[in-house]
């Protein structure tokens, strides 16, 4: 297998956006010889611990992240027309990055429109 790394993936923790269950996902990655793989659920990091534990058990380096909404103004103002929603993906480089991402998600800065 090449050194390609899947970094932007959703699990069943991305409600209405992802369907793959983490144990199956990690086993498939192991089967194909992947050394690193990412999880960027939409607007939450509920599956991060489960994902990290499954990856470590399979000998895979987990890359934890989150796909968030970018609001053009206040997240509390919801324009009705002419405004597009944009997404941004944040990845955790280390424990400090994970704590920062937890703070963003827990304070609702990822809610978007």
SULHUHU-V373810 format. One record per residue. RES is the residue in three letters. NEAR is the number of other C-alpha atoms within 8 Angstrom. Layout:
res:RES near:NEAR
res:RES near:NEAR
This chain:
res:UNK near:6
res:UNK near:3
res:UNK near:5
res:UNK near:5
res:UNK near:9
res:UNK near:8
res:UNK near:9
res:UNK near:8
res:UNK near:9
res:UNK near:14
res:UNK near:13
res:UNK near:11
res:UNK near:12
res:UNK near:13
res:UNK near:7
res:UNK near:5
res:UNK near:8
res:UNK near:11
res:UNK near:10
res:UNK near:9
res:UNK near:8
res:UNK near:12
res:UNK near:8
res:UNK near:8
res:UNK near:9
res:UNK near:12
res:UNK near:9
res:UNK near:8
res:UNK near:10
res:UNK near:12
res:UNK near:7
res:UNK near:7
res:UNK near:7
res:UNK near:12
res:UNK near:9
res:UNK near:10
res:UNK near:13
res:UNK near:13
res:UNK near:16
res:UNK near:16
res:UNK near:16
res:UNK near:12
res:UNK near:12
res:UNK near:11
res:UNK near:11
res:UNK near:6
res:UNK near:10
res:UNK near:9
res:UNK near:7
res:UNK near:8
res:UNK near:13
res:UNK near:10
res:UNK near:8
res:UNK near:11
res:UNK near:12
res:UNK near:10
res:UNK near:7
res:UNK near:9
res:UNK near:8
res:UNK near:12
res:UNK near:9
res:UNK near:12
res:UNK near:12
res:UNK near:12
res:UNK near:14
res:UNK near:15
res:UNK near:13
res:UNK near:13
res:UNK near:13
res:UNK near:10
res:UNK near:10
res:UNK near:4
res:UNK near:5
res:UNK near:6
res:UNK near:10
res:UNK near:5
res:UNK near:7
res:UNK near:6
res:UNK near:6
res:UNK near:5
res:UNK near:4
res:UNK near:5
res:UNK near:6
res:UNK near:4
res:UNK near:9
res:UNK near:7
res:UNK near:8
res:UNK near:8
res:UNK near:10
res:UNK near:10
res:UNK near:10
res:UNK near:12
res:UNK near:8
res:UNK near:6
res:UNK near:7
res:UNK near:8
res:UNK near:10
res:UNK near:11
res:UNK near:8
res:UNK near:8
res:UNK near:12
res:UNK near:9
res:UNK near:8
res:UNK near:10
res:UNK near:12
res:UNK near:7
res:UNK near:6
res:UNK near:7
res:UNK near:9
res:UNK near:11
res:UNK near:9
res:UNK near:10
res:UNK near:9
